[in-house]
């Protein structure tokens, strides 16, 4: 899915793997082994990362240098449902959704 008003971009599987090959896994929790995979962006620099347990987090800043994260979804399905709700809200009201 490409840009839709809010600017969200969801990586294809090939795109996510290419990012992984170039930059490696992302460390979501300090002191833990990096296991996150960048799967999407909000168009403003914030990234969405799925961990090996399936939980999806969003960066608080537009940098992966010393990033801080917030949990946004329990798993990829939940993330995609929230994204679909955000699209519907934007179409209906012009306002961004939860993500």
C-alpha positions in Angstrom: 0.0 0.0 0.0 1.4 3.4 -0.8 0.7 6.8 0.5 -2.9 7.7 1.5 -3.3 11.2 2.9 -1.6 10.6 6.2 1.5 9.4 4.4 1.7 5.8 5.7 3.9 3.5 3.7 3.8 -0.3 4.3 6.9 -2.1 3.1 6.5 -5.1 0.8 8.1 -8.3 2.1 10.9 -7.7 -0.3 11.3 -4.1 0.9 11.4 -5.1 4.6 14.0 -7.8 3.9 16.1 -5.4 1.8 16.0 -2.9 4.7 16.9 -5.7 7.1 19.9 -6.8 4.9 21.2 -3.2 4.7 20.7 -2.1 8.3 20.1 -5.2 10.3 17.6 -5.9 13.1 16.3 -3.1 15.3 16.6 -3.1 19.1 13.3 -2.1 20.6 14.2 -2.7 24.2 17.4 -1.5 25.7 19.7 -4.3 26.8 18.0 -6.9 24.7 19.2 -8.5 21.6 18.0 -6.7 18.5 15.1 -8.6 16.9 12.9 -5.9 15.2 12.1 -5.6 11.5 11.1 -2.2 10.0 7.7 -2.8 8.3 6.3 0.7 7.7 6.7 4.4 8.0 4.3 7.3 8.6 5.7 9.5 5.9 7.1 11.9 8.5 10.0 9.8 9.6 8.5 7.6 12.3 9.0 3.9 11.7 6.9 0.9 12.6 8.9 -2.1 13.8 7.6 -5.7 14.4 9.5 -7.7 16.9 10.1 -11.5 16.7 7.1 -12.0 19.1 4.9 -10.2 16.6 4.3 -7.0 18.7 4.4 -3.8 16.6 6.1 -0.6 17.9 6.4 2.9 16.6 9.5 5.1 17.1 9.0 8.3 19.0 11.4 10.2 16.8 12.5 10.0 13.2 15.8 8.3 14.0 16.9 4.8 14.8 20.0 6.3 16.6 19.1 5.7 20.3 15.4 5.2 19.4 12.5 5.1 21.9 9.4 3.1 21.0 5.7 2.9 21.9 3.7 -0.3 21.4 0.9 0.3 18.9 -0.4 -3.1 18.1 -0.4 -6.6 19.6 0.5 -8.2 16.3 0.7 -7.6 12.5 -3.0 -8.3 12.0 -3.9 -5.8 14.7 -1.5 -3.2 13.1 -3.2 -3.7 9.7 -6.6 -3.4 11.2 -5.6 -0.1 12.9 -4.2 1.1 9.6 -7.4 0.2 7.8 -9.4 2.2 10.5 -7.1 5.1 10.0 -7.6 5.1 6.3 -11.4 4.9 6.8 -11.3 7.8 9.3 -9.2 9.9 7.0 -11.5 9.3 4.0 -14.6 10.1 6.2 -13.4 13.0 8.1 -10.0 14.1 6.8 -8.5 13.5 10.2 -5.8 10.9 11.0 -6.6 7.8 13.0 -4.8 6.2 15.9 -1.5 5.4 14.2 
